[in-house]
Amino acid sequence: MPQGIDFQLPFSARTSPDADAARIRALHWARDRHLVTDATSERRFLGWDIAGLMALWVPLATGPELDLAVNTLNVWTMLDDQFDGQLADRPEEVVRSCAEFLAIARAGAATPSAVSAGAGPLPRAFAEVWSRMCDGRTPYWTDRAVEHFRWCLDAYVEETNNRARKRIPTYDEYFEMRRRSGYVYIMMDLTEAVYGFETSRRIYELPIMRRMVDITTDVVSIGNDVHSVEKEESRGDVHNMVLVIEHENHCTRDKSVAEITARINSWGRPTNSTISKTGWARSARRTSSPTLKQPPRTGSPNACGSR
């Protein structure tokens, strides 16, 4: 991982006091559902430390609520590994698998009944956590969550087609794809389920709310690219913003990372200032765009090098 990275985020970190116990419960849960079957898969599972991550993502959650967050993200991580691993360059198989998972998601709280008799451990585990997420949710929330999950699946298909054609996306193409591929929108839906509330359509569609959701997605997804660039590079995967900028601008790794760091540090500042100084309602009236589009690139169009 590139060293010396300083993402200047305007919020302090908190963590759930139940994190350690959640790690143990999550491993037992995964073993019981045959998601972890041997020492190798257990080491990889523990190495992800999804319980530690979700203890930071939903720090007020403990017990079953934290378990829902942890088990759900563990399943999504395994799903992501499947599409980035054994199916990485098989577009037709990816399309079929995505259709299977989307059909399960569309069943909502009745998801387990939508799983075929011969389904493997991962679809069954997905059905279980998705059903728990949707239990008691309104149709609006369920439709929103399904749509956000569909975005992830569509991005898998797009990435697989790029790999099969050995095509590197442009900055603009990748930026829009990365928003959809990172699971952050659906993780924010999961947060509502874990904490037992829903954001109404009226609030969710406020321009300032959409802006905050988009910025959160961009910071998490693009920041993750900085941390994971060596993993993607080692397996020949070009779907990483660091690599995309290097390729498009013919610049060094350090310059690419520096440009990304500057962008991430700039994205949080206007939103934090707007919320704290003006309040949601006043901000919404002053914001003309219905949603945050691609944040401007810092500097010139070739900010980290000339062609």
C-alpha positions as CSV (number, residue, x, y, z in Angstrom):
1,M,0.0,0.0,0.0
2,P,1.3,3.5,-0.8
3,Q,2.7,5.0,2.4
4,G,2.3,8.4,4.0
5,I,-1.3,8.9,3.0
6,D,-3.2,11.5,4.9
7,F,-6.9,11.6,4.2
8,Q,-8.2,14.7,6.1
9,L,-11.7,13.6,7.0
10,P,-13.8,15.9,9.2
11,F,-15.2,13.3,11.6
12,S,-13.6,11.5,14.5
13,A,-13.7,7.7,14.6
14,R,-15.8,5.7,17.0
15,T,-16.1,1.9,17.4
16,S,-18.6,-0.5,18.8
17,P,-17.6,-2.0,22.2
18,D,-18.9,-5.4,20.8
19,A,-16.3,-5.7,18.1
20,D,-14.2,-8.5,19.6
21,A,-17.2,-10.7,20.4
22,A,-18.7,-9.9,17.0
23,R,-15.5,-11.4,15.4
24,I,-16.1,-14.7,17.2
25,R,-19.8,-14.8,16.3
26,A,-19.1,-14.0,12.7
27,L,-16.7,-16.8,12.3
28,H,-19.1,-19.3,13.8
29,W,-21.9,-18.0,11.6
30,A,-19.8,-18.4,8.5
31,R,-18.7,-21.9,9.5
32,D,-22.3,-23.0,10.1
33,R,-23.2,-21.8,6.6
34,H,-20.3,-23.5,5.0
35,L,-18.7,-20.2,3.9
36,V,-15.6,-21.1,5.8
37,T,-14.7,-24.7,5.4
38,D,-10.9,-25.1,6.0
39,A,-7.9,-23.4,7.4
40,T,-7.1,-21.4,4.3
41,S,-10.6,-19.9,4.0
42,E,-10.6,-19.2,7.7
43,R,-7.3,-17.3,7.5
44,R,-8.6,-15.2,4.6
45,F,-11.9,-14.6,6.5
46,L,-10.2,-13.5,9.6
47,G,-7.8,-11.3,7.6
48,W,-10.6,-9.3,6.2
49,D,-11.7,-8.3,9.8
50,I,-15.1,-7.3,8.6
51,A,-16.3,-7.2,12.2
52,G,-13.7,-4.5,12.9
53,L,-14.7,-2.6,9.9
54,M,-18.4,-2.7,10.7
55,A,-17.8,-1.8,14.3
56,L,-16.5,1.4,12.9
57,W,-19.2,1.8,10.3
58,V,-22.1,1.4,12.8
59,P,-20.4,2.2,16.2
60,L,-23.7,2.3,18.1
61,A,-24.6,-1.2,17.1
62,T,-24.1,-4.3,19.3
63,G,-25.4,-7.9,19.5
64,P,-27.8,-9.0,16.7
65,E,-27.7,-5.5,15.1
66,L,-24.0,-5.5,14.7
67,D,-24.1,-9.2,13.6
68,L,-26.5,-8.2,10.8
69,A,-24.0,-5.6,9.5
70,V,-21.0,-7.9,9.9
71,N,-22.6,-11.0,8.3
72,T,-24.1,-9.0,5.5
73,L,-20.8,-7.4,4.5
74,N,-18.9,-10.7,4.8
75,V,-21.4,-12.2,2.3
76,W,-21.0,-9.2,0.0
77,T,-17.2,-9.5,0.3
78,M,-17.3,-13.2,-0.8
79,L,-19.6,-12.2,-3.6
80,D,-17.1,-9.6,-4.7
81,D,-14.3,-12.1,-4.5
82,Q,-16.2,-14.5,-6.7
83,F,-16.6,-11.9,-9.5
84,D,-13.1,-10.6,-9.2
85,G,-11.6,-14.1,-9.0
86,Q,-12.8,-17.2,-10.7
87,L,-15.3,-15.3,-12.9
88,A,-13.2,-12.3,-13.5
89,D,-13.0,-12.7,-17.3
90,R,-16.1,-14.7,-18.1
91,P,-18.8,-12.2,-19.0
92,E,-21.6,-14.7,-19.8
93,E,-21.1,-16.5,-16.5
94,V,-21.1,-13.2,-14.6
95,V,-24.3,-12.1,-16.3
96,R,-26.0,-15.4,-15.2
97,S,-24.7,-15.2,-11.7
98,C,-25.7,-11.6,-11.3
99,A,-29.2,-12.4,-12.5
100,E,-29.5,-15.1,-9.8
101,F,-28.5,-12.8,-7.0
102,L,-30.8,-10.0,-8.3
103,A,-33.7,-12.3,-8.4
104,I,-33.1,-13.2,-4.8
105,A,-32.8,-9.6,-3.7
106,R,-36.1,-8.7,-5.5
107,A,-37.9,-11.2,-3.2
108,G,-37.3,-8.9,-0.3
109,A,-38.2,-10.3,3.2
110,A,-39.4,-13.5,1.4
111,T,-35.9,-13.9,-0.1
112,P,-35.1,-17.5,1.3
113,S,-38.1,-18.9,-0.7
114,A,-36.5,-17.4,-3.9
115,V,-33.4,-19.6,-3.6
116,S,-33.3,-22.5,-5.9
117,A,-33.1,-26.0,-4.4
118,G,-29.6,-26.6,-5.8
119,A,-28.1,-23.3,-4.7
120,G,-24.8,-23.2,-3.0
121,P,-23.8,-21.8,0.3
122,L,-23.2,-18.2,-0.9
123,P,-26.6,-17.6,-2.5
124,R,-28.3,-19.2,0.6
125,A,-26.3,-17.0,3.0
126,F,-27.0,-13.9,0.8
127,A,-30.7,-14.8,1.0
128,E,-30.6,-15.0,4.7
129,V,-28.9,-11.7,5.3
130,W,-31.0,-9.9,2.7
131,S,-34.2,-11.2,4.2
132,R,-33.1,-9.9,7.6
133,M,-32.2,-6.5,6.1
134,C,-35.7,-6.2,4.5
135,D,-37.7,-7.5,7.4
136,G,-40.1,-4.7,8.4
137,R,-38.9,-2.3,5.8
138,T,-41.2,-0.2,3.7
139,P,-41.6,-0.8,0.0
140,Y,-39.7,2.4,-0.8
141,W,-36.7,1.3,1.3
142,T,-36.7,-2.2,-0.3
143,D,-36.9,-0.8,-3.8
144,R,-34.1,1.6,-3.1
145,A,-31.9,-1.1,-1.6
146,V,-32.6,-3.4,-4.6
147,E,-31.7,-0.6,-7.0
148,H,-28.4,0.1,-5.2
149,F,-27.6,-3.6,-5.2
150,R,-28.4,-3.8,-8.9
151,W,-25.9,-1.0,-9.5
152,C,-23.2,-3.2,-8.0
153,L,-24.1,-6.2,-10.2
154,D,-24.2,-4.0,-13.3
155,A,-20.7,-2.8,-12.5
156,Y,-19.5,-6.4,-12.2
157,V,-20.7,-7.1,-15.7
158,E,-19.0,-3.9,-17.0
159,E,-15.7,-4.7,-15.3
160,T,-15.8,-8.3,-16.6
161,N,-16.3,-7.0,-20.2
162,N,-13.4,-4.7,-19.8
163,R,-11.2,-7.5,-18.6
164,A,-12.2,-9.8,-21.4
165,R,-11.5,-7.1,-24.0
166,K,-8.3,-6.0,-22.1
167,R,-9.7,-2.5,-22.1
168,I,-8.7,0.2,-19.6
169,P,-11.6,2.6,-18.8
170,T,-11.1,6.4,-19.0
171,Y,-11.2,8.5,-15.8
172,D,-14.8,9.5,-16.4
173,E,-15.9,6.0,-17.2
174,Y,-14.2,4.6,-14.2
175,F,-15.4,7.3,-11.8
176,E,-19.0,6.5,-12.6
177,M,-18.4,2.8,-12.5
178,R,-16.6,3.0,-9.1
179,R,-19.6,4.7,-7.5
180,R,-21.7,1.8,-8.5
181,S,-19.2,-1.0,-7.7
182,G,-18.2,-0.1,-4.2
183,Y,-21.3,-1.3,-2.2
184,V,-21.3,2.1,-0.3
185,Y,-24.8,3.1,-1.3
186,I,-26.2,-0.3,-0.2
187,M,-24.0,-0.1,3.0
188,M,-25.8,3.1,3.9
189,D,-29.1,1.4,3.3
190,L,-27.8,-1.4,5.6
191,T,-27.0,1.2,8.2
192,E,-30.7,2.2,8.3
193,A,-31.7,-1.4,8.8
194,V,-29.2,-2.0,11.5
195,Y,-30.2,1.1,13.5
196,G,-33.9,0.5,12.9
197,F,-34.9,3.7,11.0
198,E,-35.6,4.7,7.4
199,T,-34.8,7.8,5.5
200,S,-38.0,8.9,3.8
201,R,-38.2,9.5,0.1
202,R,-38.7,13.3,0.7
203,I,-35.5,13.5,2.8
204,Y,-33.4,11.1,0.7
205,E,-34.1,13.1,-2.4
206,L,-33.2,16.5,-1.0
207,P,-30.2,17.9,-2.9
208,I,-28.1,18.2,0.2
209,M,-28.8,14.7,1.2
210,R,-28.0,13.3,-2.2
211,R,-24.8,15.3,-2.1
212,M,-23.7,13.8,1.2
213,V,-24.5,10.3,0.1
214,D,-22.5,10.8,-3.1
215,I,-19.5,12.3,-1.4
216,T,-19.5,9.5,1.2
217,T,-19.5,7.0,-1.6
218,D,-16.7,8.7,-3.5
219,V,-14.5,9.1,-0.4
220,V,-14.9,5.4,0.7
221,S,-14.6,3.9,-2.8
222,I,-11.7,6.0,-4.2
223,G,-9.9,5.9,-0.8
224,N,-10.2,2.1,-0.9
225,D,-8.5,2.1,-4.3
226,V,-5.4,3.8,-2.8
227,H,-5.2,1.1,-0.2
228,S,-5.9,-1.8,-2.6
229,V,-3.9,-0.8,-5.7
230,E,-1.2,-3.3,-5.1
231,K,-3.7,-6.1,-4.9
232,E,-5.4,-5.2,-8.1
233,E,-2.1,-4.6,-9.9
234,S,-0.8,-8.0,-8.8
235,R,-3.6,-9.8,-10.5
236,G,-3.7,-7.6,-13.6
237,D,-6.9,-5.9,-12.8
238,V,-7.0,-2.3,-14.1
239,H,-10.1,-1.3,-12.1
240,N,-8.5,1.0,-9.7
241,M,-8.4,4.8,-9.8
242,V,-4.7,4.9,-9.1
243,L,-4.0,2.8,-12.1
244,V,-6.6,4.6,-14.3
245,I,-5.0,8.0,-13.6
246,E,-1.5,6.6,-14.2
247,H,-2.5,5.2,-17.5
248,E,-4.6,8.2,-18.7
249,N,-2.0,10.9,-17.7
250,H,1.2,8.9,-18.1
251,C,2.3,9.8,-14.6
252,T,4.1,8.1,-11.6
253,R,2.4,6.3,-8.8
254,D,3.2,9.0,-6.3
255,K,1.7,11.7,-8.5
256,S,-1.5,9.7,-9.1
257,V,-1.9,9.0,-5.4
258,A,-1.2,12.7,-4.6
259,E,-3.9,13.8,-6.9
260,I,-6.4,11.4,-5.5
261,T,-5.5,12.4,-1.9
262,A,-6.1,16.1,-2.8
263,R,-9.5,15.3,-4.3
264,I,-10.6,13.2,-1.3
265,N,-9.5,15.9,1.1
266,S,-11.4,18.5,-0.9
267,W,-14.7,16.5,-1.2
268,G,-15.4,16.5,2.5
269,R,-14.8,20.2,3.2
270,P,-17.8,21.8,1.5
271,T,-20.3,19.3,2.8
272,N,-19.1,19.5,6.4
273,S,-19.1,23.3,6.3
274,T,-22.5,23.4,4.7
275,I,-24.1,21.1,7.2
276,S,-22.6,22.7,10.3
277,K,-23.0,26.4,9.3
278,T,-26.3,26.5,7.3
279,G,-28.4,23.5,8.2
280,W,-30.1,21.0,5.9
281,A,-33.1,23.0,4.8
282,R,-31.3,26.2,4.0
283,S,-28.6,24.2,2.1
284,A,-31.2,22.3,0.1
285,R,-32.8,25.5,-1.1
286,R,-29.4,26.9,-2.2
287,T,-28.3,23.7,-4.0
288,S,-29.4,23.6,-7.7
289,S,-28.1,20.2,-8.8
290,P,-30.4,17.2,-7.8
291,T,-27.3,15.1,-7.1
292,L,-23.6,15.5,-6.9
293,K,-22.0,14.7,-10.3
294,Q,-18.4,13.9,-10.8
295,P,-16.3,16.2,-8.6
296,P,-13.9,18.4,-10.6
297,R,-10.4,17.2,-11.0
298,T,-7.8,19.4,-9.2
299,G,-5.5,21.4,-11.3
300,S,-5.3,21.2,-15.1
301,P,-7.0,18.3,-17.0
302,N,-3.5,16.6,-17.0
303,A,-2.9,17.4,-13.4
304,C,-0.4,14.7,-12.7
305,G,1.6,14.8,-15.9
306,S,1.5,15.6,-19.6
307,R,0.7,13.1,-22.3
